[in-house]
């Protein structure tokens, strides 16, 4: 038996009840900038062309500067099917590096677990 409290309890409920989702990417802070570590295959972020190394500057209309990766993750997660707007500095794009994307949230199912 395990007792979950606070954010651990909230995260467990998100995973088990399936009401909330993300956009299918792993993020972290690289030199104090929210950065995409990886996108999951067949996820909304994957289909939008987001790549490892891209920097997330804003979530909806909120700057990610000064936020932890956990705080930013909470803002990116939301109700299934709802949209989240991201302002991204594309790591591999030199012409127009800043883009705004709108991704639908979904529930990720790991193909290896089936």
MOSULLIN-V748584 format. One record per pair of residues at least 6 apart in sequence whose ideal C-beta (glycine too) atoms are under 6 Angstrom apart, sorted by the first residue. I is the first residue (numbers start at 1). J is the second residue. D is the distance in whole Angstrom. If there is no record, write none. Layout:
# MOSULLIN-V748584
i=I j=J d=D
i=I j=J d=D
This chain:
# MOSULLIN-V748584
i=4 j=12 d=5
i=14 j=20 d=5
i=18 j=107 d=6
i=20 j=77 d=5
i=21 j=80 d=5
i=21 j=105 d=4
i=21 j=106 d=5
i=21 j=107 d=5
i=22 j=76 d=6
i=22 j=77 d=5
i=23 j=44 d=5
i=23 j=45 d=5
i=23 j=103 d=4
i=24 j=40 d=4
i=24 j=43 d=2
i=24 j=44 d=6
i=24 j=45 d=5
i=24 j=108 d=6
i=25 j=36 d=5
i=25 j=39 d=5
i=25 j=45 d=4
i=26 j=37 d=4
i=26 j=38 d=5
i=27 j=34 d=6
i=27 j=36 d=6
i=27 j=69 d=5
i=28 j=37 d=5
i=28 j=69 d=5
i=29 j=69 d=5
i=33 j=55 d=5
i=34 j=56 d=4
i=34 j=64 d=4
i=34 j=72 d=5
i=35 j=55 d=5
i=36 j=50 d=6
i=36 j=52 d=6
i=36 j=54 d=5
i=38 j=52 d=6
i=39 j=45 d=5
i=39 j=46 d=5
i=39 j=50 d=5
i=40 j=108 d=6
i=44 j=103 d=4
i=44 j=104 d=5
i=48 j=101 d=5
i=48 j=103 d=6
i=53 j=91 d=3
i=54 j=88 d=5
i=54 j=90 d=5
i=54 j=91 d=5
i=55 j=89 d=4
i=56 j=64 d=6
i=56 j=86 d=6
i=56 j=88 d=6
i=57 j=87 d=5
i=57 j=89 d=6
i=58 j=87 d=4
i=59 j=75 d=4
i=59 j=76 d=6
i=60 j=85 d=5
i=64 j=72 d=5
i=76 j=84 d=6
i=78 j=105 d=5
i=80 j=105 d=6
i=81 j=104 d=6
i=82 j=105 d=6
i=83 j=102 d=5
i=83 j=104 d=6
i=84 j=103 d=6
i=85 j=102 d=5
i=86 j=101 d=5
i=87 j=100 d=5
i=88 j=99 d=6
i=89 j=97 d=5
i=89 j=98 d=6
i=90 j=97 d=5
